[in-house]
């Protein structure tokens, strides 16, 4: 129900505001429906709500690609659409004169990069940054781009080049299942989350033909091998070998069905990624034969058994920790699979070797239980990291071309998205740090694109203000003190570091930093970093140890003594191939930490990106259930924030999110010409506040229409009316380009307010005129109605009176006619009765009848007139008149000589007519008069006057009445 406010209904106001809001939305987005907007920057206004509505409308219409300035947003359809990636469509985009005028597609980005390489315009090299969550379509996007380049970057005349391009494409595509099996895992957010980043470099020769490729990986989350968060899983490859191995392979790898492993949580969850045969087939196409594959899987099985080795606390610190009951078999099996000596493997995990002094004397110290677990985990992580790097090198050796055979490249960067989990550690810190760096690179490139658009419209760039993420980067990597430097410093100090101590040092050294937050409610030591995509809480427990990533030399020496061919290749004994861990252990130089390595590789990647022309593809997952035609705005919004599009929208909003063409602007706001400016005419109100010599915001080259000029002249008056101080200098936050009007949200609100006021004034004027016209019309109609009613009533009255007169005349004539006729008939009947005197009863009859019967017959003959009169005149005859009738009928003498009705005396017997007084209509009932016409009476009428009724009485002799 509508509420009453001050005696008036608020429902009308709500409906009015809703109508105005819909009208404004229709104006801002009225050039085309939302699903027809190919670019999110064309959505007016550029807000999160409108962007989500546009993406949802296009997703509903099966349109999955949308431009967002220099970025392509790709929505995962979660259903096969073969026609969307057909070779014919590839050729269409490749042969189009201007592919950017076609519908948004990844082929548009691919063709643009290919033409940039072909045009030899600096920078020649191109890069495509594909970001998003695992499952959002990054792999599919990269695969489709590879197919596109295989089609367009091969010479049709050379069949050999085409086959070589297909071979390179097939090998790169086959690398995806292998890289996902060894580098992806199930996390809280996604069932197939990439735990590493990769940069694929497609190499082109001078003829723009694909000759080879190279893959570079970044920051593999190797800690997941030995440590998995709650409700998460290890890398996919461990589950694949446990579920997909044959019976003979299970016997060889000691993997019985139903076996439990500490490093294999949640094995009951079956995922689509647990496809062992697909991984083996892809490895075979990459040149990894079956024996080598079996060797790899045997080593992985040895790591699973190694994870089941658990140590118990030692009662004597001088004695090493012993294995728990039931775990010795696991150590024996792991040593057998890794082809290591069981005692050496156990000793390496139990005893630490220390070298001290100039003579490098060796001391052996038993490890605590925690140190034993750490050395066990370190051994597994070392083997898995070397194995992953070796797989990448194998793939590169099969697809990489000679450095002299290519001159340009197109890079595909598939990076992990922004991460925020309940338990975030060093891995999430590095991943989010990389996203911050990429976001800064993206913002810089986006602003450059914005500047080019404003330059085309003839506008200046100085008026755009935005808040970048430099403050967050200063907190993470700034000089001289930052989070990364403090963590590295804790690693270099030769002292034990606690989590609470690290938290206190970070908060005290970086106090006052705007992007450093505090979580006082957390019981665990942690710190909060406010990233561009949202705040993230990082736990300091184990952060320093993960950053050190220490590899004891005795572990490397142990693996070098392995008889397994794969481990011998991964850990060679050649002194020239000493690793960084060995070098750091033999010298006092500080070892490179994980943060330092990652920062160096990230800087190298950014240098490559800065030397290329970047292109961005943001893959979005509409829902986490992978259902088609299901768009969840909340999940999409979180991904937009994680990939930086929200920040891009905010930057756009900080500039001029409202952009309207001249024609639409004039059509909507031409009412504002009615405003009378309170200042001198001209465009002074549209000039910057820098000085009178500045160029007006309306570009001089823009051919303004007269209507547009009138509107712009009225804007200063509108702003002065809205401001409280009329003497204040008016600055119009509106800029007129060559084809568009650029304005802020506040200016749009002001324009809409002025337009509403003008519409109210026009509506009030129209209402006044209409009311006056309506009242005048009603008055005229009332007078005309009165006249018509009077005329009709007069005509109806005359007609009715005329009909009554005619009817009365007819009735009168008929009545007179009937009366005369009755009189004639009655007179004739009376005359006939007078001529025939009444006969007496014959004497013979009276003599034959009994005396009683004779008296009864005589009474009936003499008394019937009395019965007739009493029956028919009982109502109308009263008093004296009734007595006269009774006396006359009974032949009684009267003592009164006064007569109301006199008749001539007659001596002879006969019938005498007595004239009765007018007593109204007489109704005859059952008894009938012996006279023929005595029962006939005209029908009474309400308008007629009752006349005299004649009653005939039969008498034998005249009686004086």
Helices and strands as residue ranges (DSSP letters): E 4-5, E 8-9, H 11-28, G 34-36, G 40-42, H 48-60, E 65-68, E 71-75, G 82-85, H 87-95, G 99-101, H 106-119, E 126-131, H 138-152, H 159-183, E 184-185, E 193-194, E 197-204, E 210-218, G 222-225, H 236-244, H 247-253, H 276-285, H 290-307, H 328-338, H 342-350, E 351-356, E 361-366, H 369-399, G 403-405, E 408-414, H 426-456, H 470-477, H 483-492, H 499-509, E 516-517, E 526-531, E 534-539, H 543-548, H 553-560, H 565-570, G 575-577, H 580-586, H 594-610, E 613-620, H 633-642, H 645-654, E 658-661, H 662-669, G 670-674, G 684-686, H 706-722, E 734-736, E 740-743, H 745-835, H 843-848, H 851-872, H 880-890, E 912-915, E 950-953
